[in-house]
Amino acid sequence: MIELALEKSLFGPDGKFTVRVSCHLNPGEMVGLYGPSGVGKSSVLRMISGLMKPEAGQLKVAGEVWFSSEQQVNLRPNKRNIGMVFQEHSLFPNMTIRQNLEFALENGQQAAIVGELLERVELTKLADKKPAVLSGGQKQRVALARAMVRKPAVLLLDEPFSALDMKMRANLQEYLMQFHKEYGLTTLLVSHDASEISRMARRVLVMEHGTFSFDGSPHQFFSR
């Protein structure tokens, strides 16, 4: 269970505004986060991950406090059991594909998971290559596999497939849904693509003017 009630002042296209969001995410849910650009969707993910500090509120995951302005708690990102995939891959260019995944291992974690994940995303033959030789879709497969290394409780996805062609996007959606189901992840997916959210998520949070204006089924929202 993810329980969040967070506030943060931001600057958008129309000037300063405040993000005020509150919701519960149930274990094993895949939830879409939908809305126009500049309303704070990515900032919500960054606050959950610890990459952006909220100004007020609380974030609890599985009963553990990750952030509380009242209790003055703010866990560092490496102390939060999360996986993250962004549009720009964020792979280390000086490391091989295998080394990129190994870098994500926790201290003492068995490295066998790296080989398993490379096989799952069909990149075993490219494991000793560096990211520069990979296509955009291959890089995003590496990023997805790297996010799975620690078998995270929470997976955060920020427009991860938007730069890919339709065929590769569909393939990566399949990989993601397999991982989500197999690892029992709680997943939050930011996307501007209504069809992507409708296909992958059973619940959508619609964000407007820094807050959630709708919380329900994608079919119910998009059929309007």
DRENPA-3360 file (N, C-alpha, C; in nm, 2 decimals, always signed):
BEGIN
1 = MIELALEK = +0.08/-0.12/+0.00/+0.00/+0.00/+0.00/+0.09/+0.13/+0.00 ~ +0.06/+0.21/-0.09/+0.13/+0.34/-0.10/+0.03/+0.45/-0.06 ~ +0.06/+0.52/+0.05/-0.03/+0.63/+0.09/+0.05/+0.76/+0.08 ~ -0.01/+0.85/+0.00/+0.07/+0.98/-0.02/-0.03/+1.10/-0.01 ~ +0.02/+1.20/+0.05/-0.04/+1.33/+0.05/+0.07/+1.43/+0.05 ~ +0.10/+1.49/-0.06/+0.22/+1.57/-0.08/+0.19/+1.71/-0.14 ~ +0.27/+1.80/-0.11/+0.26/+1.94/-0.16/+0.40/+1.99/-0.21 ~ +0.40/+2.06/-0.32/+0.52/+2.12/-0.37/+0.49/+2.23/-0.47;
9 = SLFGPDGK = +0.56/+2.35/-0.45/+0.54/+2.46/-0.54/+0.63/+2.44/-0.66 ~ +0.57/+2.46/-0.78/+0.65/+2.45/-0.90/+0.62/+2.57/-0.99 ~ +0.70/+2.58/-1.10/+0.68/+2.68/-1.20/+0.65/+2.60/-1.33 ~ +0.53/+2.64/-1.39/+0.49/+2.58/-1.51/+0.48/+2.69/-1.62 ~ +0.42/+2.65/-1.74/+0.41/+2.74/-1.85/+0.33/+2.87/-1.81 ~ +0.24/+2.86/-1.72/+0.16/+2.98/-1.68/+0.21/+3.04/-1.55 ~ +0.33/+3.01/-1.51/+0.38/+3.06/-1.38/+0.38/+2.97/-1.27 ~ +0.39/+3.02/-1.15/+0.40/+2.94/-1.03/+0.26/+2.87/-1.00;
17 = FTVRVSCH = +0.27/+2.75/-0.96/+0.15/+2.68/-0.91/+0.19/+2.57/-0.81 ~ +0.09/+2.52/-0.74/+0.12/+2.42/-0.63/+0.06/+2.29/-0.66 ~ +0.15/+2.19/-0.65/+0.10/+2.05/-0.66/+0.05/+2.00/-0.53 ~ -0.07/+1.96/-0.52/-0.13/+1.90/-0.40/-0.20/+1.77/-0.44 ~ -0.14/+1.66/-0.40/-0.20/+1.53/-0.45/-0.21/+1.44/-0.32 ~ -0.32/+1.36/-0.33/-0.35/+1.27/-0.22/-0.41/+1.15/-0.28 ~ -0.36/+1.03/-0.25/-0.42/+0.90/-0.30/-0.36/+0.78/-0.23 ~ -0.43/+0.67/-0.24/-0.38/+0.54/-0.20/-0.36/+0.45/-0.32;
25 = LNPGEMVG = -0.25/+0.38/-0.33/-0.22/+0.28/-0.44/-0.22/+0.15/-0.37 ~ -0.29/+0.05/-0.42/-0.30/-0.08/-0.36/-0.19/-0.17/-0.41 ~ -0.14/-0.26/-0.33/-0.03/-0.35/-0.38/-0.07/-0.42/-0.50 ~ +0.02/-0.43/-0.60/+0.00/-0.50/-0.72/-0.08/-0.42/-0.83 ~ -0.12/-0.30/-0.80/-0.19/-0.22/-0.90/-0.10/-0.16/-1.00 ~ -0.14/-0.15/-1.12/-0.08/-0.06/-1.22/-0.17/+0.06/-1.25 ~ -0.12/+0.17/-1.22/-0.21/+0.30/-1.22/-0.15/+0.39/-1.33 ~ -0.23/+0.44/-1.42/-0.18/+0.54/-1.51/-0.20/+0.68/-1.46;
33 = LYGPSGVG = -0.10/+0.77/-1.49/-0.11/+0.91/-1.45/-0.11/+0.99/-1.58 ~ -0.23/+1.05/-1.60/-0.26/+1.11/-1.73/-0.29/+1.26/-1.71 ~ -0.25/+1.34/-1.81/-0.29/+1.48/-1.81/-0.20/+1.56/-1.90 ~ -0.23/+1.69/-1.92/-0.14/+1.77/-2.01/+0.00/+1.80/-1.96 ~ +0.08/+1.84/-2.04/+0.22/+1.88/-2.00/+0.22/+1.99/-1.90 ~ +0.31/+1.99/-1.81/+0.33/+2.10/-1.72/+0.24/+2.11/-1.60 ~ +0.17/+2.00/-1.57/+0.08/+2.00/-1.45/+0.14/+1.93/-1.33 ~ +0.26/+1.87/-1.34/+0.32/+1.81/-1.23/+0.33/+1.66/-1.22;
41 = KSSVLRMI = +0.29/+1.59/-1.33/+0.29/+1.45/-1.33/+0.43/+1.39/-1.30 ~ +0.53/+1.44/-1.37/+0.67/+1.39/-1.34/+0.72/+1.43/-1.20 ~ +0.67/+1.54/-1.16/+0.71/+1.58/-1.02/+0.66/+1.49/-0.91 ~ +0.54/+1.43/-0.94/+0.48/+1.34/-0.84/+0.57/+1.21/-0.83 ~ +0.62/+1.17/-0.95/+0.71/+1.05/-0.95/+0.84/+1.08/-0.88 ~ +0.89/+1.20/-0.91/+1.02/+1.24/-0.85/+1.01/+1.26/-0.70 ~ +0.89/+1.30/-0.65/+0.88/+1.31/-0.50/+0.87/+1.17/-0.44 ~ +0.80/+1.07/-0.51/+0.79/+0.94/-0.46/+0.93/+0.87/-0.46;
49 = SGLMKPEA = +1.01/+0.90/-0.56/+1.14/+0.84/-0.57/+1.24/+0.90/-0.48 ~ +1.22/+1.02/-0.43/+1.31/+1.09/-0.34/+1.41/+1.18/-0.42 ~ +1.39/+1.20/-0.55/+1.47/+1.29/-0.63/+1.42/+1.43/-0.61 ~ +1.30/+1.45/-0.56/+1.25/+1.59/-0.53/+1.19/+1.59/-0.40 ~ +1.23/+1.68/-0.31/+1.17/+1.69/-0.18/+1.04/+1.77/-0.17 ~ +0.93/+1.71/-0.13/+0.81/+1.78/-0.11/+0.83/+1.89/+0.00 ~ +0.74/+1.99/+0.00/+0.74/+2.09/+0.10/+0.66/+2.06/+0.22 ~ +0.56/+1.97/+0.20/+0.48/+1.93/+0.31/+0.41/+1.80/+0.27;
57 = GQLKVAGE = +0.36/+1.73/+0.38/+0.29/+1.61/+0.36/+0.36/+1.48/+0.41 ~ +0.31/+1.37/+0.36/+0.36/+1.24/+0.41/+0.35/+1.14/+0.29 ~ +0.45/+1.05/+0.29/+0.45/+0.93/+0.20/+0.49/+0.81/+0.28 ~ +0.40/+0.71/+0.27/+0.42/+0.58/+0.34/+0.41/+0.47/+0.24 ~ +0.50/+0.38/+0.24/+0.50/+0.26/+0.15/+0.51/+0.13/+0.24 ~ +0.41/+0.05/+0.23/+0.40/-0.07/+0.31/+0.42/-0.05/+0.46 ~ +0.36/+0.06/+0.50/+0.37/+0.10/+0.64/+0.50/+0.17/+0.68 ~ +0.60/+0.18/+0.59/+0.72/+0.25/+0.63/+0.71/+0.40/+0.58;
65 = VWFSSEQQ = +0.75/+0.49/+0.67/+0.75/+0.63/+0.63/+0.87/+0.67/+0.54 ~ +0.84/+0.71/+0.42/+0.95/+0.75/+0.33/+0.97/+0.90/+0.34 ~ +0.87/+0.97/+0.36/+0.87/+1.12/+0.38/+0.77/+1.16/+0.48 ~ +0.80/+1.25/+0.57/+0.71/+1.32/+0.65/+0.76/+1.45/+0.69 ~ +0.69/+1.56/+0.66/+0.73/+1.69/+0.70/+0.72/+1.71/+0.85 ~ +0.62/+1.64/+0.90/+0.59/+1.66/+1.05/+0.70/+1.58/+1.13 ~ +0.73/+1.46/+1.08/+0.83/+1.38/+1.16/+0.98/+1.41/+1.11 ~ +0.99/+1.50/+1.01/+1.12/+1.53/+0.95/+1.20/+1.41/+0.90;
73 = VNLRPNKR = +1.12/+1.33/+0.83/+1.18/+1.21/+0.77/+1.18/+1.23/+0.62 ~ +1.30/+1.20/+0.55/+1.31/+1.20/+0.41/+1.42/+1.10/+0.36 ~ +1.37/+0.98/+0.34/+1.47/+0.88/+0.30/+1.53/+0.91/+0.17 ~ +1.66/+0.88/+0.16/+1.73/+0.90/+0.03/+1.68/+0.80/-0.07 ~ +1.70/+0.84/-0.20/+1.65/+0.75/-0.31/+1.70/+0.60/-0.30 ~ +1.83/+0.59/-0.26/+1.89/+0.45/-0.25/+1.83/+0.37/-0.13 ~ +1.76/+0.44/-0.04/+1.70/+0.37/+0.07/+1.55/+0.33/+0.04 ~ +1.50/+0.37/-0.08/+1.36/+0.35/-0.12/+1.36/+0.23/-0.21;
81 = NIGMVFQE = +1.27/+0.13/-0.19/+1.27/+0.01/-0.27/+1.19/+0.04/-0.40 ~ +1.26/+0.11/-0.49/+1.19/+0.15/-0.62/+1.27/+0.11/-0.74 ~ +1.20/+0.10/-0.85/+1.27/+0.10/-0.98/+1.21/+0.21/-1.06 ~ +1.30/+0.27/-1.15/+1.26/+0.39/-1.23/+1.30/+0.37/-1.37 ~ +1.21/+0.40/-1.46/+1.24/+0.40/-1.61/+1.19/+0.53/-1.67 ~ +1.28/+0.61/-1.73/+1.24/+0.73/-1.79/+1.26/+0.73/-1.94 ~ +1.21/+0.83/-2.01/+1.22/+0.83/-2.15/+1.36/+0.83/-2.21 ~ +1.45/+0.89/-2.13/+1.59/+0.91/-2.19/+1.69/+0.80/-2.15;
89 = HSLFPNMT = +1.64/+0.69/-2.10/+1.72/+0.57/-2.07/+1.81/+0.59/-1.95 ~ +1.90/+0.69/-1.94/+1.99/+0.72/-1.83/+2.08/+0.60/-1.81 ~ +2.13/+0.54/-1.91/+2.23/+0.43/-1.90/+2.37/+0.49/-1.89 ~ +2.46/+0.42/-1.82/+2.60/+0.47/-1.81/+2.68/+0.43/-1.94 ~ +2.72/+0.53/-2.02/+2.78/+0.51/-2.15/+2.91/+0.43/-2.15 ~ +2.98/+0.45/-2.04/+3.12/+0.38/-2.03/+3.11/+0.24/-1.98 ~ +2.99/+0.19/-1.94/+2.97/+0.05/-1.90/+2.91/-0.03/-2.00 ~ +2.93/-0.16/-2.00/+2.86/-0.25/-2.08/+2.72/-0.27/-2.04;
97 = IRQNLEFA = +2.64/-0.34/-2.12/+2.50/-0.36/-2.08/+2.49/-0.44/-1.95 ~ +2.58/-0.54/-1.94/+2.58/-0.63/-1.82/+2.62/-0.54/-1.70 ~ +2.72/-0.46/-1.71/+2.77/-0.37/-1.60/+2.67/-0.27/-1.56 ~ +2.58/-0.22/-1.65/+2.48/-0.13/-1.62/+2.38/-0.20/-1.52 ~ +2.35/-0.33/-1.55/+2.26/-0.40/-1.46/+2.33/-0.43/-1.33 ~ +2.45/-0.47/-1.33/+2.52/-0.51/-1.21/+2.54/-0.39/-1.12 ~ +2.55/-0.27/-1.17/+2.56/-0.15/-1.09/+2.44/-0.13/-1.00 ~ +2.32/-0.19/-1.04/+2.20/-0.17/-0.97/+2.18/-0.27/-0.86;
105 = LENGQQAA = +2.27/-0.37/-0.85/+2.26/-0.48/-0.75/+2.28/-0.42/-0.61 ~ +2.21/-0.47/-0.51/+2.23/-0.43/-0.37/+2.35/-0.50/-0.32 ~ +2.41/-0.45/-0.21/+2.52/-0.52/-0.15/+2.49/-0.66/-0.11 ~ +2.56/-0.76/-0.15/+2.54/-0.89/-0.11/+2.43/-0.96/-0.20 ~ +2.37/-0.89/-0.29/+2.27/-0.96/-0.38/+2.34/-1.05/-0.48 ~ +2.28/-1.16/-0.50/+2.33/-1.26/-0.60/+2.32/-1.20/-0.74 ~ +2.43/-1.21/-0.82/+2.44/-1.15/-0.95/+2.37/-1.24/-1.06 ~ +2.32/-1.35/-1.02/+2.25/-1.44/-1.12/+2.13/-1.37/-1.18;
113 = IVGELLER = +2.06/-1.28/-1.10/+1.95/-1.21/-1.15/+1.98/-1.13/-1.28 ~ +2.10/-1.08/-1.29/+2.14/-1.01/-1.41/+2.13/-1.09/-1.54 ~ +2.19/-1.21/-1.53/+2.18/-1.30/-1.65/+2.03/-1.34/-1.68 ~ +1.95/-1.36/-1.58/+1.81/-1.39/-1.60/+1.74/-1.28/-1.67 ~ +1.76/-1.16/-1.62/+1.69/-1.04/-1.68/+1.74/-1.02/-1.83 ~ +1.87/-1.03/-1.85/+1.92/-1.01/-1.99/+1.85/-1.11/-2.08 ~ +1.83/-1.23/-2.03/+1.77/-1.34/-2.11/+1.62/-1.30/-2.14 ~ +1.55/-1.25/-2.03/+1.41/-1.22/-2.04/+1.39/-1.11/-2.14;
121 = VELTKLAD = +1.48/-1.01/-2.15/+1.46/-0.90/-2.25/+1.53/-0.92/-2.38 ~ +1.58/-1.05/-2.39/+1.65/-1.09/-2.52/+1.76/-1.01/-2.56 ~ +1.85/-0.98/-2.46/+1.97/-0.90/-2.49/+2.10/-0.97/-2.45 ~ +2.09/-1.10/-2.42/+2.21/-1.18/-2.38/+2.33/-1.17/-2.47 ~ +2.30/-1.17/-2.60/+2.41/-1.16/-2.70/+2.47/-1.02/-2.71 ~ +2.41/-0.92/-2.65/+2.46/-0.79/-2.65/+2.51/-0.74/-2.52 ~ +2.52/-0.84/-2.42/+2.55/-0.81/-2.28/+2.69/-0.74/-2.26 ~ +2.78/-0.77/-2.35/+2.92/-0.71/-2.34/+2.94/-0.59/-2.43;
129 = KKPAVLSG = +2.83/-0.54/-2.49/+2.84/-0.42/-2.57/+2.80/-0.30/-2.49 ~ +2.84/-0.18/-2.53/+2.81/-0.06/-2.46/+2.69/+0.01/-2.53 ~ +2.62/+0.09/-2.45/+2.49/+0.15/-2.50/+2.49/+0.22/-2.63 ~ +2.61/+0.27/-2.67/+2.62/+0.35/-2.79/+2.58/+0.27/-2.92 ~ +2.60/+0.14/-2.91/+2.57/+0.05/-3.03/+2.43/+0.00/-3.03 ~ +2.35/+0.03/-2.93/+2.21/-0.02/-2.92/+2.11/+0.08/-2.99 ~ +2.00/+0.02/-3.03/+1.89/+0.10/-3.08/+1.81/+0.16/-2.96 ~ +1.72/+0.25/-2.99/+1.64/+0.31/-2.88/+1.56/+0.21/-2.81;
137 = GQKQRVAL = +1.50/+0.12/-2.88/+1.42/+0.01/-2.82/+1.51/-0.08/-2.73 ~ +1.63/-0.11/-2.78/+1.72/-0.20/-2.70/+1.76/-0.13/-2.57 ~ +1.79/+0.00/-2.58/+1.83/+0.08/-2.46/+1.72/+0.08/-2.36 ~ +1.60/+0.09/-2.41/+1.49/+0.10/-2.32/+1.46/-0.04/-2.25 ~ +1.49/-0.15/-2.32/+1.48/-0.28/-2.26/+1.59/-0.29/-2.15 ~ +1.71/-0.24/-2.18/+1.81/-0.24/-2.07/+1.77/-0.16/-1.95 ~ +1.71/-0.05/-1.98/+1.66/+0.04/-1.86/+1.55/-0.03/-1.78 ~ +1.46/-0.10/-1.85/+1.36/-0.18/-1.78/+1.42/-0.29/-1.70;
145 = ARAMVRKP = +1.51/-0.37/-1.76/+1.57/-0.48/-1.69/+1.65/-0.43/-1.57 ~ +1.72/-0.31/-1.58/+1.79/-0.26/-1.47/+1.70/-0.22/-1.36 ~ +1.58/-0.17/-1.39/+1.48/-0.13/-1.29/+1.43/-0.25/-1.21 ~ +1.44/-0.37/-1.28/+1.39/-0.49/-1.21/+1.49/-0.56/-1.13 ~ +1.62/-0.52/-1.13/+1.73/-0.60/-1.07/+1.70/-0.62/-0.92 ~ +1.65/-0.52/-0.85/+1.63/-0.53/-0.70/+1.49/-0.58/-0.67 ~ +1.41/-0.62/-0.78/+1.27/-0.66/-0.76/+1.20/-0.56/-0.67 ~ +1.18/-0.44/-0.72/+1.13/-0.33/-0.64/+0.99/-0.35/-0.60;
153 = AVLLLDEP = +0.95/-0.29/-0.49/+0.81/-0.29/-0.45/+0.73/-0.19/-0.53 ~ +0.80/-0.08/-0.58/+0.73/+0.03/-0.65/+0.81/+0.05/-0.78 ~ +0.74/+0.05/-0.89/+0.80/+0.08/-1.02/+0.74/+0.21/-1.07 ~ +0.83/+0.31/-1.11/+0.79/+0.44/-1.15/+0.83/+0.46/-1.30 ~ +0.74/+0.49/-1.39/+0.76/+0.50/-1.53/+0.72/+0.63/-1.58 ~ +0.81/+0.71/-1.64/+0.78/+0.84/-1.69/+0.80/+0.84/-1.84 ~ +0.68/+0.83/-1.91/+0.68/+0.83/-2.05/+0.79/+0.74/-2.11 ~ +0.80/+0.61/-2.07/+0.92/+0.53/-2.10/+0.92/+0.49/-2.25;
161 = FSALDMKM = +0.80/+0.49/-2.32/+0.80/+0.44/-2.45/+0.77/+0.54/-2.56 ~ +0.76/+0.67/-2.52/+0.70/+0.77/-2.61/+0.79/+0.79/-2.73 ~ +0.92/+0.76/-2.72/+1.01/+0.79/-2.83/+1.03/+0.67/-2.93 ~ +0.95/+0.57/-2.91/+0.97/+0.44/-2.98/+0.86/+0.43/-3.09 ~ +0.89/+0.35/-3.19/+0.78/+0.32/-3.29/+0.68/+0.23/-3.24 ~ +0.56/+0.22/-3.30/+0.45/+0.15/-3.25/+0.48/+0.00/-3.22 ~ +0.56/-0.07/-3.31/+0.58/-0.21/-3.29/+0.67/-0.23/-3.16 ~ +0.78/-0.15/-3.15/+0.87/-0.16/-3.04/+0.79/-0.12/-2.91;
169 = RANLQEYL = +0.71/-0.02/-2.92/+0.63/+0.02/-2.80/+0.54/-0.09/-2.75 ~ +0.48/-0.16/-2.84/+0.39/-0.27/-2.81/+0.47/-0.39/-2.74 ~ +0.59/-0.41/-2.80/+0.68/-0.52/-2.74/+0.72/-0.49/-2.60 ~ +0.76/-0.36/-2.58/+0.80/-0.32/-2.44/+0.69/-0.32/-2.34 ~ +0.57/-0.28/-2.39/+0.45/-0.29/-2.30/+0.43/-0.43/-2.26 ~ +0.45/-0.53/-2.34/+0.44/-0.67/-2.31/+0.54/-0.71/-2.20 ~ +0.67/-0.67/-2.22/+0.77/-0.70/-2.12/+0.73/-0.64/-1.99 ~ +0.69/-0.52/-1.99/+0.65/-0.45/-1.87/+0.54/-0.52/-1.79;
177 = MQFHKEYG = +0.43/-0.56/-1.87/+0.32/-0.62/-1.80/+0.36/-0.76/-1.75 ~ +0.45/-0.83/-1.81/+0.50/-0.95/-1.76/+0.57/-0.93/-1.63 ~ +0.66/-0.84/-1.62/+0.74/-0.81/-1.50/+0.64/-0.76/-1.39 ~ +0.55/-0.68/-1.42/+0.45/-0.63/-1.33/+0.38/-0.74/-1.26 ~ +0.33/-0.83/-1.34/+0.25/-0.95/-1.29/+0.34/-1.04/-1.21 ~ +0.46/-1.08/-1.26/+0.55/-1.18/-1.20/+0.60/-1.13/-1.07 ~ +0.64/-1.00/-1.06/+0.70/-0.95/-0.94/+0.60/-0.89/-0.84 ~ +0.48/-0.89/-0.88/+0.38/-0.83/-0.79/+0.40/-0.68/-0.77;
185 = LTTLLVSH = +0.44/-0.61/-0.87/+0.48/-0.47/-0.85/+0.36/-0.38/-0.83 ~ +0.38/-0.27/-0.76/+0.29/-0.15/-0.76/+0.35/-0.05/-0.86 ~ +0.28/-0.02/-0.97/+0.34/+0.05/-1.08/+0.26/+0.18/-1.11 ~ +0.33/+0.29/-1.12/+0.27/+0.42/-1.16/+0.33/+0.46/-1.29 ~ +0.25/+0.47/-1.39/+0.29/+0.50/-1.53/+0.24/+0.63/-1.58 ~ +0.33/+0.73/-1.60/+0.30/+0.86/-1.66/+0.30/+0.84/-1.81 ~ +0.19/+0.88/-1.88/+0.18/+0.87/-2.02/+0.08/+0.97/-2.08 ~ +0.11/+1.02/-2.20/+0.02/+1.11/-2.27/-0.07/+1.03/-2.36;
193 = DASEISRM = -0.04/+0.90/-2.37/-0.11/+0.81/-2.47/-0.23/+0.74/-2.40 ~ -0.35/+0.79/-2.44/-0.47/+0.73/-2.38/-0.48/+0.58/-2.41 ~ -0.44/+0.54/-2.53/-0.45/+0.40/-2.56/-0.35/+0.31/-2.48 ~ -0.24/+0.37/-2.45/-0.14/+0.29/-2.37/-0.19/+0.27/-2.23 ~ -0.25/+0.38/-2.17/-0.30/+0.37/-2.03/-0.42/+0.27/-2.03 ~ -0.51/+0.28/-2.14/-0.63/+0.19/-2.14/-0.59/+0.05/-2.15 ~ -0.48/+0.02/-2.23/-0.43/-0.11/-2.25/-0.37/-0.17/-2.12 ~ -0.29/-0.09/-2.05/-0.21/-0.14/-1.94/-0.26/-0.13/-1.80;
201 = ARRVLVME = -0.34/-0.02/-1.78/-0.38/+0.01/-1.64/-0.53/-0.01/-1.63 ~ -0.57/-0.05/-1.51/-0.71/-0.07/-1.47/-0.76/+0.05/-1.40 ~ -0.67/+0.15/-1.37/-0.70/+0.27/-1.29/-0.62/+0.38/-1.35 ~ -0.68/+0.50/-1.36/-0.61/+0.62/-1.40/-0.64/+0.73/-1.31 ~ -0.53/+0.80/-1.28/-0.54/+0.93/-1.20/-0.52/+1.04/-1.31 ~ -0.61/+1.13/-1.32/-0.60/+1.24/-1.42/-0.56/+1.36/-1.34 ~ -0.45/+1.43/-1.39/-0.40/+1.54/-1.32/-0.42/+1.67/-1.40 ~ -0.48/+1.77/-1.33/-0.51/+1.90/-1.38/-0.48/+2.00/-1.28;
209 = HGTFSFDG = -0.41/+2.11/-1.32/-0.38/+2.22/-1.23/-0.32/+2.18/-1.09 ~ -0.23/+2.08/-1.10/-0.16/+2.03/-0.99/-0.23/+1.94/-0.89 ~ -0.35/+1.89/-0.93/-0.42/+1.80/-0.84/-0.49/+1.69/-0.92 ~ -0.53/+1.59/-0.86/-0.60/+1.48/-0.92/-0.75/+1.52/-0.94 ~ -0.80/+1.53/-1.07/-0.93/+1.56/-1.09/-1.02/+1.44/-1.12 ~ -0.96/+1.33/-1.14/-1.04/+1.20/-1.17/-0.96/+1.08/-1.12 ~ -1.03/+0.99/-1.06/-0.96/+0.87/-1.01/-1.06/+0.75/-1.03 ~ -1.03/+0.67/-1.13/-1.13/+0.56/-1.17/-1.08/+0.48/-1.29;
217 = SPHQFFSR = -1.17/+0.41/-1.35/-1.12/+0.32/-1.46/-1.09/+0.41/-1.59 ~ -0.99/+0.37/-1.66/-0.96/+0.43/-1.79/-1.08/+0.44/-1.89 ~ -1.15/+0.32/-1.89/-1.26/+0.32/-1.99/-1.36/+0.42/-1.95 ~ -1.39/+0.44/-1.82/-1.49/+0.54/-1.78/-1.45/+0.68/-1.81 ~ -1.32/+0.71/-1.80/-1.27/+0.84/-1.83/-1.26/+0.87/-1.98 ~ -1.19/+0.78/-2.05/-1.16/+0.81/-2.19/-1.29/+0.79/-2.28 ~ -1.39/+0.72/-2.23/-1.51/+0.71/-2.31/-1.60/+0.83/-2.30 ~ -1.56/+0.93/-2.21/-1.63/+1.05/-2.20/-1.60/+1.14/-2.31;
% end
